[in-house]
Amino acid sequence: MKKALLLVSLLVVLTGVTTSCSSGNNGSVQDTPTIAAPTATPIDPLSIKKPQSDYSIVVNRSNVLGTFNKNNTWTNAADSQKIIKGDEVFTFYSFDSVLGTGIKPKYKADKTLDITQDFPYSNKDELSARVFIYQLGISGPWNALPRKPEAATGNLINYGKMVKEVLDKNALPDSNISIKKSAVIDLDGDGTKEQIVSAYDYNTANWFSSGGKDGKGTYSMVVLNKTVDGKEQNIVVRDQYTKNKPAKEYIYFAPLFLDVDNDGNMEIVVEGKSLTSSTIEFYRVEGSKVRNIYSTEIPNNDTKK
């Protein structure tokens, strides 16, 4: 009997010791701290080895746009569709980021391209934001974003002057100045940053109220400000002007700047949007001139039959 009482007493003492070791000041039992699982280090998309090829194919999320080959020539979108083998690895780029890779391209029943994308973002919100921004994919093995552009919003007066100068030269001095996008980027790697402005003003209400004619004029333009021989120049990259409602209204803007042909210089990517189609064009800057090196037109999905 004495041994049983001694054993019970010993258990009570041990229980009290255990509780006091695992309790806080208020005597409540604390939860065991949770250790977060380590996050895998994302793989650099530019380090992924790509299949050897004489071609570099350019795509967006659902279309082949064109192909650049080793002879420094371009193949149009229709013929480029025949080049797709299915083993291509695309590097996808946004305005200022290398987003990730795209693999296993294949055509769907509606003739659009399906590409499996792998973007190395562990944060789901960040991934969602990245997926739905403007992006292009390039199968070439080089880094098409050697220098990052910056969004420029603090110099609107100067950008307005750039647009006004172009409007004056095109006999539209009274048009509204409406800047939609601006950026600074060292296009040719010489250490001097260029300024690019996208602006447009299509006042549809005035067309109807004036019987299809607007005295102020409407426009869309992409303008480059570049220093040439020590002097700043405003160079028009792409434009459309009219004092009447245009037969086919295009809104032009420059969403990306990429080295699409591996020459070290970054081309200006210009997209034009109309009600029925979109155009994607690549412009190379050569001194005080710009040259269109490739362009393609994509019908809008709702116009495909």
ZAMARGU-4260 file (C-alpha; in steps of 0.2 Angstrom, whole numbers, plus 5000, padded with zeros to 4 digits):
<rodrens>
0) 5000/5000/5000 | 5014/5012/5004 | 5023/5008/4988 | 5007/5012/4978 | 5005/5029/4987
5) 5023/5033/4984 | 5021/5029/4965 | 5006/5040/4964 | 5015/5054/4973 | 5030/5053/4961
10) 5019/5054/4945 | 5010/5069/4952 | 5027/5078/4955 | 5033/5073/4938 | 5017/5079/4930
15) 5019/5096/4939 | 5037/5098/4933 | 5032/5094/4915 | 5018/5107/4915 | 5028/5121/4922
20) 5042/5118/4909 | 5029/5120/4895 | 5018/5134/4902 | 5020/5153/4900 | 5017/5166/4914
25) 4998/5163/4914 | 5000/5144/4915 | 4993/5141/4898 | 5001/5128/4887 | 5011/5136/4872
30) 5010/5129/4854 | 5026/5122/4847 | 5033/5135/4835 | 5030/5131/4817 | 5045/5131/4805
35) 5042/5137/4788 | 5047/5125/4774 | 5061/5132/4764 | 5057/5140/4747 | 5066/5133/4732
40) 5078/5145/4724 | 5070/5149/4707 | 5080/5144/4691 | 5086/5158/4681 | 5077/5157/4664
45) 5092/5163/4655 | 5102/5148/4661 | 5091/5135/4653 | 5099/5126/4638 | 5089/5128/4622
50) 5089/5116/4607 | 5101/5120/4594 | 5092/5129/4579 | 5096/5140/4565 | 5080/5150/4569
55) 5074/5161/4583 | 5055/5161/4584 | 5045/5175/4592 | 5028/5172/4600 | 5016/5180/4611
60) 5005/5170/4623 | 4995/5162/4608 | 5002/5167/4591 | 5018/5164/4581 | 5023/5182/4576
65) 5038/5178/4565 | 5055/5170/4564 | 5073/5177/4563 | 5086/5166/4555 | 5105/5165/4555
70) 5105/5174/4538 | 5098/5190/4547 | 5081/5188/4538 | 5064/5187/4544 | 5050/5174/4540
75) 5032/5179/4541 | 5020/5172/4553 | 5011/5160/4541 | 5027/5152/4536 | 5034/5152/4554
80) 5020/5141/4559 | 5027/5127/4549 | 5044/5129/4558 | 5037/5124/4575 | 5043/5107/4580
85) 5037/5106/4598 | 5054/5105/4607 | 5057/5124/4607 | 5061/5133/4623 | 5055/5151/4624
90) 5061/5165/4636 | 5047/5176/4640 | 5050/5195/4643 | 5039/5209/4650 | 5043/5228/4650
95) 5057/5226/4663 | 5058/5208/4668 | 5063/5191/4662 | 5047/5182/4666 | 5052/5163/4664
100) 5051/5150/4651 | 5038/5142/4639 | 5039/5125/4632 | 5030/5111/4622 | 5022/5123/4609
105) 5007/5115/4600 | 4993/5121/4590 | 4975/5120/4596 | 4959/5117/4586 | 4957/5136/4583
110) 4974/5137/4576 | 4981/5147/4591 | 4997/5142/4600 | 4997/5133/4617 | 5013/5135/4626
115) 5016/5128/4644 | 5023/5143/4654 | 5034/5141/4669 | 5037/5158/4678 | 5048/5156/4694
120) 5037/5166/4706 | 5033/5158/4723 | 5021/5172/4727 | 5004/5168/4719 | 4999/5186/4719
125) 5015/5191/4710 | 5013/5177/4698 | 4995/5182/4693 | 5001/5200/4690 | 5015/5194/4679
130) 5005/5182/4669 | 4992/5195/4663 | 5005/5209/4658 | 5011/5212/4640 | 5024/5198/4636
135) 5033/5191/4621 | 5043/5175/4620 | 5059/5172/4610 | 5067/5155/4607 | 5084/5162/4603
140) 5098/5158/4616 | 5103/5176/4620 | 5097/5188/4633 | 5084/5200/4624 | 5083/5212/4639
145) 5102/5217/4641 | 5096/5234/4648 | 5080/5237/4658 | 5069/5251/4654 | 5061/5262/4667
150) 5043/5269/4667 | 5045/5288/4666 | 5031/5298/4674 | 5040/5313/4682 | 5043/5323/4666
155) 5026/5325/4658 | 5029/5343/4653 | 5044/5338/4642 | 5035/5323/4635 | 5020/5335/4631
160) 5032/5346/4621 | 5038/5331/4611 | 5021/5327/4606 | 5016/5345/4603 | 5031/5347/4591
165) 5025/5332/4581 | 5007/5338/4580 | 5013/5356/4574 | 5023/5348/4560 | 5008/5338/4555
170) 4996/5353/4554 | 4987/5348/4570 | 4991/5362/4582 | 4975/5362/4592 | 4974/5343/4595
175) 4973/5338/4613 | 4989/5331/4620 | 4986/5314/4629 | 5001/5304/4634 | 4997/5286/4638
180) 5014/5278/4641 | 5032/5284/4643 | 5049/5276/4646 | 5068/5279/4647 | 5080/5266/4640
185) 5097/5265/4633 | 5093/5257/4617 | 5111/5255/4609 | 5121/5253/4625 | 5131/5269/4623
190) 5127/5275/4641 | 5114/5288/4636 | 5096/5284/4639 | 5083/5288/4626 | 5065/5294/4630
195) 5050/5285/4621 | 5032/5292/4622 | 5016/5284/4617 | 5002/5296/4614 | 4985/5296/4606
200) 4968/5306/4606 | 4954/5299/4596 | 4939/5309/4601 | 4924/5299/4594 | 4911/5311/4602
205) 4918/5325/4591 | 4916/5314/4575 | 4898/5312/4578 | 4894/5329/4583 | 4903/5337/4568
210) 4896/5324/4555 | 4912/5314/4555 | 4924/5329/4554 | 4934/5335/4569 | 4943/5352/4566
215) 4955/5349/4580 | 4961/5332/4572 | 4965/5315/4580 | 4981/5306/4581 | 4991/5291/4588
220) 5010/5291/4589 | 5026/5284/4596 | 5040/5297/4598 | 5058/5294/4602 | 5069/5308/4610
225) 5087/5304/4606 | 5103/5314/4606 | 5112/5314/4590 | 5128/5323/4587 | 5126/5332/4604
230) 5108/5338/4599 | 5091/5331/4605 | 5079/5326/4592 | 5061/5320/4592 | 5060/5305/4580
235) 5043/5298/4575 | 5043/5279/4576 | 5025/5276/4572 | 5010/5287/4569 | 4993/5291/4562
240) 4985/5308/4560 | 4969/5314/4553 | 4956/5328/4554 | 4943/5316/4548 | 4938/5299/4556
245) 4951/5287/4549 | 4945/5272/4538 | 4954/5260/4550 | 4959/5268/4567 | 4974/5261/4575
250) 4980/5265/4593 | 4999/5263/4593 | 5010/5261/4609 | 5027/5254/4613 | 5025/5241/4627
255) 5042/5233/4626 | 5060/5236/4621 | 5070/5220/4616 | 5085/5214/4606 | 5075/5203/4595
260) 5089/5199/4583 | 5105/5197/4594 | 5114/5212/4588 | 5116/5220/4605 | 5104/5234/4601
265) 5086/5234/4608 | 5072/5236/4596 | 5056/5246/4599 | 5041/5235/4600 | 5026/5244/4594
270) 5008/5237/4595 | 4994/5244/4585 | 4976/5240/4590 | 4961/5242/4579 | 4943/5235/4581
275) 4947/5221/4570 | 4965/5217/4572 | 4982/5220/4580 | 4999/5224/4572 | 5016/5220/4581
280) 5031/5229/4573 | 5049/5230/4577 | 5059/5246/4574 | 5078/5248/4574 | 5085/5265/4578
285) 5100/5270/4567 | 5107/5287/4571 | 5093/5299/4568 | 5082/5287/4559 | 5071/5272/4563
290) 5068/5257/4552 | 5054/5244/4553 | 5063/5228/4552 | 5048/5217/4554 | 5029/5218/4556
295) 5014/5206/4557 | 4996/5208/4559 | 4985/5197/4570 | 4966/5196/4568 | 4956/5198/4584
300) 4949/5182/4591 | 4931/5188/4588 | 4934/5191/4570 | 4940/5173/4567 | 4928/5162/4558
</rodrens>
